[in-house]
Amino acid sequence: MNYQQAWDYLDSLQFHKIKLGLDAMRQFMARVNNPERDLKIVHIAGTNGKGSVSVTLLTLLSRAGYRVGLYTSPHLSSVRERFRIGNTFISEETFARLATDIRNVLGEEKITYFEFTTAIAFLWFAEENLDLVILETGLGGRLDATNIVTPLVSVITNISMDHEAYLGNTISAVAKEKAGIIKPAVPVVSAVQDGAGLDEVKNACEKNETRLYLYNRDFHSTRLENGEWQWLAKESFSDISYASLRCSMKGDYQIENASLVLATLNLLIAQGFQITEEQIRKGLAEVHWPGRLESFSLKRNEKEVNYLLDGAHNPAGVESLIRTLQTECNYDKLLVIWGAMADKDLQTTLAMVAELAHSIILTRPDGERSADPELLLENVPAAYKEKCSLFPTVEAAIAGAENAANVNDLILIAGSLYLVGASRKILLGELVP
């Protein structure tokens, strides 16, 4: 297969519905001699923040001179975004070659879309003689296709409600699924809080006889008045501290994410990795994660337009987005372009955003799971429906927002990474060259 044929074949697997479980993944990887077993891995799960932690860890270790692979999901506009070594994405030729190899091994058998991309990641990383692989779970943890590995460190960012149809409708149930990545004797770094799944994470660590390093217990961050922050650890890390730190990305929660990264780095240092405080400081200041609180201004139709793109799609993510809008963004009017998957908590998220918005443009990114604008409107509180307008396509929604926006206004695009990806491609072009 060439690249386009490989991508088309992969897309056809989306009709092979999500199937949580490890049997198919284990069986396939055994047929290609389990290359994942030779990789040094950091495995990352959680509800929000997985991507930020992953790309921050990649950036810092790359600055320290390590060859690091990164596997994340979903992508914004090109499937190749899921696979990186440092700042280099997988090539079209390599993607096509590995996809062809996997299809040939499978024959008439089928695996899911995510199992297929995970297999590509393992095969590519195993070819590349990497120092470390950062592996982000796709959905949950316990039965996620990535969970066939034994990592050097496991990270669970935080836990809140999301993907209830697959993970359960209580925090405890979701936490048990996320904590399923915990392995015997593999240290765990987490920011899970009391009442948000912490008991389940602690129980999993005790069962696996492994150490839990907990944010705000074993290490914490302190914000300073000048916008900098410092990271401090207790005896767990021999009282290490880092001062004069700055995060390049918007969002006060990025300090929490970066704190998890620093704890993970210190556990890797104990296993032979080396990184200096200066490399940490410079790395944090240059982290870039497209589509996640990404702000920019563009000249569009002879006028300057201000944009903020964010993949917030569940109540916890939207709460963080709103906090950022209130504390870090300056604008006259907020114009919101919103699109979401039909299986999300539409009522809660739309109510949260509607209160801040001057106008709300409801639209639908491509995808069978995307909610129609009419369904979104049904979930907007009655008091805010008059703010809403409906556009059938992302292109039309962007044009409508730009026509209404003035120079000091802000256009927020959020609700789904699929919407953010489609919008970003229209506004900025492809992320992957």
N, C-alpha and C positions, 0 to 999 in steps of 0.2 A: 504494500500500500504506500502511496505517497502521503504527504502530510494531510491534505484535504480529505482523502479517503479514510485515513486513520481517525481524524476528528469526526467524520460522518459516522464511522463505525461505532466510535465511543458514544456519540449522541444517541445512536439507536439503542444503546443499553439502558437509557433512561426509562424505556418501557418495561425493563426488568426491574420491578419495583424495589424500594428500599427493603432490605432483608437483613436485620441485625443478627449477627452470629459470626463465629470465627471459623467454622468448619470449612467453608468454601475457600477462604483465604489461606488457611493452613494447608489444605490439600493442594492448592495451586502452587504455593511457594515451595512445597516439598518436591513438586515436579520439576522445578528449576533450581533445585539444590539449596534452597533456603539462604540466598545471599544476605538477607537482613540480619542473620545471626553474626555476621562478621562486622557489622556496623556499630560504632559507638553512638549512642542516641540519648537525647533529652526528649522525653515524651510529655506533651502538654495537653491538658484537658481543662474544662471550665465552661461557664455559660458565656461570659463576656471577657474580653481582654486576651484571649488566646493568641490572636494574630499580632497584637502589639507586643506581647511578651516574646513571641517567636522572632519577630523582625528585629527587636531590640537586641536580643541575645545574638542573633546573626551578625548585626552591625558591630557590636563590641568585639566579638571573637574574630571577625574578619579584620578589624583594625589591629588586633594583636597578631595578625599574620597567619591565622588558621584557615584552612580550606573547609568551609562549612556548607552543608546542604540544608535546604529548607523546603519542607512540604506543607502547604497550607490549602485551605479551601473555604468558601468557593472562590472562583476567579471573578474578575470584574467583566472582562470582555474576551480574553483569550485563554484557552485551557492551559497554555504554556506558562501562565503566571503561577500556577501551582507548584512548579518545580524550579528551584534556583540553587546555584552554587555561588555564594557571595552575591554579587550584583548581576550575575549572568544567568539568564533563563535558558531552559533546555532548548536546543535548536529544533527546527522543524524536521530536519533529517533524523536526528536521534529519536525524537518523539515517534516518527513514523516507523523507524526500524524496530523500536522496542514494542510498539503497539502491534506490529506485524508478528513479531516473535510470540507475543502473548496469545494472539488470535490463533496462531498455528499450533501452539501447545494445547489450547482449549479445544480445538476442532469444532464439533457441533455443540459443545457445552457453552453455557453462558454464566457470567458473573455480573455483579452489579457495576454501575458506573464508577462508584467510589472504590470498590475492590479493584477495578481495572486501573484506575489512576494510582492507587496505592502500590500496585504491583510495578507500574512504570517507575515510580519513585524509588522503590527498593532496588530494582535492577539497575537504574541509572547511577544511583549513589554508590552501589557496589562496584561499578566499573571505574569510578573516579578517584579512588584512593584518598578518601576524605578523612579529616581529623575528627569530625563530629557531624551528626545529622540531627536537625531539630524537626521533630515530627508532631504535627498538630492533629488531634483527633477530629473526625468529621462530625459525629453525632454521638453524644454520650461518652462512653469510655469502655465499659465492661465488654460490650459486644461489638465495639467499633472495629473495623477492618485493620486499623493500625495496631490493635492491642495484641499482636502476636510477638511483640518484641520484649526483651529485657533491657531496660535502659540503664544509664549511669545515674540519672536523676529523673524523678517524676514531678511534674508541676500541675497543681490544680488551682487555677486563678481565683475563681469565685463561683458561687452556685446560686442561681435564681430560676424562676420558672421559664421554660422554653421547651419546644418540641414535646409537649405533653402527650401527644398521641403515641410517641415511641418510648418516652422516658418515665412516664407516670405523672399524676396530677397533684403530687405533694412534694415539698422540698426534700423530705426524707427519701422519697423514691428516686428523685432526680440525683440526689447526692450519692446514693448507693451505686447508681450507674456510673457517675463520674469517678467515684472512688475505685471503680473496677480496674483502673490502670495501675493501682498500687501493687507492687510485686515484693516478694520476700527479700529483705535486706537491701532494698533499693530506697535511698532517702527520698523524702517527699517535702516539697516546698509548697506552701499554700497561703492564700489570703481569705480562706473561708471563715465566716464569722459565726459567733454563737447564734443559734436559732436558724441558721441558713445552711445546715448540713454538716456542721462541724463535728457533731457526735458520730455521724456515719464515717467521716474521714478518719477520726481518731480510732474508731473501732476497726476500720480496715488496716490502719497502721499497726495496731496491737496484734491483730490476727496474723499479719505478715511479718511480725517482729522487726519492724523498721522504724526509723526515727522520723518524726514530723517536725519540720521547721516552720513555725507559724508567724505570719506577719502580725505585728503588734504584741507578740509574746517573745519570740526569739530574736527578732530584728524589727526595726521600725524606721520611719522617716520623720524628719522634722523640717517644716517649712520655715523659711527665713523671710524677713520683711523685704529684702531686696529682690525677691523672686527666685532666689536659689534655694536649695534644700540639701540636707545631709542625710546620709544613711548610717545607722548605728546598729550594731549587733551586740548581743550579750555574750556570755561565756560559750554559747554554742559555736561561735566563730572566733573565739579568742579575743573578744572585745575589739574587733575590727571596725573602723569607721571610714567614711568617705565624705569629704566636705566640698562646698562650692560646686554643687551639681546643678545642671539645668537640663530640662527635657525639651527637645525641639518640637514635639507634637503638642497640639492643643488638648485641653482637658485635664482638670486637676487629678483625675484618676490615673493619669499616666505616671504619676509619682508612685502610686501603689504598684502598678505594673513593673516599673523600673526597679522597685525595691525587690520584687520577686526575682527579677533577672540578676540583681547583685547577690542575692542569697544563693541562687543557682550557680553563679560564677564561682563563689567561694567553695561550694561543694565540688565543683570541677577542679579548682586549684588544688584541693586536697587529694585529687586523683591524678595530678601531674600536669594540668594545664597551667599556663602562665599568662598573666595580663597585669599591666601596671595601672596605677590610679589615673595617670594622665591619659592612657588609652581608654579607660572607662569614661572619664570626663568628656573627652573629645567625641567618643562614640555616641554618648547620649545626646550630644548637641547636634548630631547629624542624622538621627533616625528619621526615616520617611516611610510612611505607610499609606499609599494612595487610597482615597475613598473613605478614610476614617478621620473625621474632623479635618478634612483637607480644605483649606481656604485659598482662593485665588481671585484675581480680577481679570476680566477680559474686555477687549474692545469688540463690541458686538453691535452691528448696525449703527455705527458711528457714535456709540455712547459706551461709557465704562459701566460694566456690570459686575457686581460682587457676588461671589458664590461661596457656599459652605456645603460640602458633601460629607455625609456620614451614613454608615451602614446600620445605625440603630434600628432595631426591629422588634425588640421585646421591652416590657416595662422598665426593667433595670437599665437597659441601654438608652432608652429615651429619657429617663430621669437624669442620666449623666450628660446627655446631649443638652437638655434644658438648662442644667447647671452651668454648662460651658457658655451657652447663649447669654445667660444672665450675668456672668462674671468676666468673660473674656472677649465678647463681641460687641462692637459699637455699630448701631444702625438706626435709621429713622423708622422704617417699616420692615417687617419680616414677611416675606412671601414664601410660602411653603409648597413645594412640589412633593406629593406623597404617593407612594405606591407600595403595596405590601402583598405578601403571600396570604391566600385565603385562610390558611390554617393557623394564622397568628392571632394574638389577642388584640383584635382591631379596636374594640370599644375603648379599652384602657389606653392604648397608645395614642389613638386619635384625640381622645379627650385631653390628654396631657399636652399635646402639641397645639390643639385648637385655641387654647387659652392665650397663648403667646402670639399667635399668627394674626397678621393684618388680613391676609387672604390665604386660602388653601386651594391648591390646584390638585385635583385627584386624577390619577392616570394609571395606566397598566403597562408594566414592562412585559416583554414577551416571556412565555412560559406557561405551561398548563396549570401550575399552582397559583398563578397570579390572580388576585382579586380584581373583578371588574370595578370601574369607578362607581357604578351604581351601588354595589355592595359596600364599598368604602363609605359612601354618603350615608347609607342606612346606619352606619356605626358612629357617625359624628353626632355629638349631643345636639339636641334640638336648638339650643341657644346659639350654636355656632354654624348652623347649616347655611345661613345667609352669606357667610364668608366664602362658601365653597363654589367652585366651578369644576366642570368635568371635561377632560380632554381624552380622546381615544388612544392617542399615541404619545410616547415620550417626546418626540420631536415637537408635536403641537403644544405640549405642556410647557416645554422650555420657551418656545416662541411666545406663548401667552404670558408667561412670567416676565420675560424680558421686555415685552411691550408695556407692561404695567409698572416696571421698576424704574425708580429714579436713581440718581448717582449715589446717594447715601443709603440706599436700601440694600437689604441682603436677601438673596434667594437661597433658601435652604432646600436641599434635595436629600430625602431620607425615607426610611420605612422598609427598605430592602436593599441588600447589596446588588441584586439584579437590576433594580432601578438606578442605583448609583453607577453601576458598570455601564449601562446603556447610555446614561447621561454623560458620563465622563468621556466616553468614546466620541460622542457628538461634539463635546466642548473642547477636548484636548487631544483627541486621536487615541490610537492604540497605546497602551502602556508598554507592551512588548514589541521591540523593533522587528 
